Amino acid sequence: MLAQQRQSIILDHIKTHGGVRVSELTEVLGVSDMTVRRDLEALAARGMLEKVHGGATAIPQHSTDEPGFDAKSSLEQSEKEGIARRAMAMVRPGTAIAISAGTTTWAMARLLGDIPNLTVVTNSIPVAEILYRIGGPGQTVVLTGGVRTPSNALVGPVAVNALRNLHVDLLFMGVHGMDDRRGFTTPNLMEADTNRALMEAARRTVVVADHTKWGVIGLSSIATLAEADVLITDELVPPDVRAILAEQVGELIVAPAGVGLRAAPDDVAVGS
């Protein structure tokens, strides 16, 4: 098992139980005490958990916490690529699509270089940058403008006004969290307004969200689960959660994991 896979299991266990002992993880993962401790140290260094004597506990997450783009892009990479590939398969040449900010939507944008005559409306600086470098023949990118957030989204009245007279076939939207009662949420009030404007501009909304987003509740609601025409997630979503999602969203797609995000041609760090 790769370190990334082990660490994902550790985080899922802590999210479910609130904490975990090293001795438990050695049995669950089938690895040595030292390997578990190294994984816990790596996760603690990234601010994903708090190390305690003999194990680790969850770090309380506030509804206004908004991790930066670079921090999020290193997490659940294989799951995000699997979701991104399934989302990319929905895009046809000559169509107009919108792509919201987020690391999963960015992973999808990295796969769109070969689709000709595509118009992409986005409020994401990283998405616009990657399409500028790899964009195929006849591709057009429309960047909304707006106030920049820690996740490199452009939000606020400028972004909303830019979207009012635009109409796209599909919106691919990333979210901070999803919950059966609160729906899709974000910690940023202006980002919620901008994402709602993106939804209004689209004929259909496709939400792309990996399993770690379930149960996370941000400060502001974007939409209910039922307002998603399609939700694409990954295989690590528990069966009971799949049942809830399948009942509420228009269509639930569970994508197999990919192999992790690879560098695109001339890829450079974004978000600085």
Secondary structure as GFF3:
##gff-version 3
##sequence-region A 1 272
A	DSSP	alpha_helix	3	17	.	.	.	ID=ss1
A	DSSP	beta_strand	19	21	.	.	.	ID=ss2
A	DSSP	alpha_helix	22	29	.	.	.	ID=ss3
A	DSSP	alpha_helix	33	45	.	.	.	ID=ss4
A	DSSP	beta_strand	50	52	.	.	.	ID=ss5
A	DSSP	beta_strand	55	57	.	.	.	ID=ss6
A	DSSP	alpha_helix	69	73	.	.	.	ID=ss7
A	DSSP	alpha_helix	77	88	.	.	.	ID=ss8
A	DSSP	beta_strand	96	99	.	.	.	ID=ss9
A	DSSP	alpha_helix	103	109	.	.	.	ID=ss10
A	DSSP	beta_strand	119	122	.	.	.	ID=ss11
A	DSSP	alpha_helix	125	134	.	.	.	ID=ss12
A	DSSP	beta_strand	140	143	.	.	.	ID=ss13
A	DSSP	beta_strand	147	148	.	.	.	ID=ss14
A	DSSP	beta_strand	154	155	.	.	.	ID=ss15
A	DSSP	alpha_helix	157	163	.	.	.	ID=ss16
A	DSSP	beta_strand	168	174	.	.	.	ID=ss17
A	DSSP	beta_strand	177	179	.	.	.	ID=ss18
A	DSSP	beta_strand	183	186	.	.	.	ID=ss19
A	DSSP	alpha_helix	189	201	.	.	.	ID=ss20
A	DSSP	beta_strand	202	208	.	.	.	ID=ss21
A	DSSP	three_ten_helix	211	213	.	.	.	ID=ss22
A	DSSP	beta_strand	220	223	.	.	.	ID=ss23
A	DSSP	three_ten_helix	225	227	.	.	.	ID=ss24
A	DSSP	beta_strand	230	234	.	.	.	ID=ss25
A	DSSP	alpha_helix	239	248	.	.	.	ID=ss26
A	DSSP	beta_strand	252	255	.	.	.	ID=ss27
###
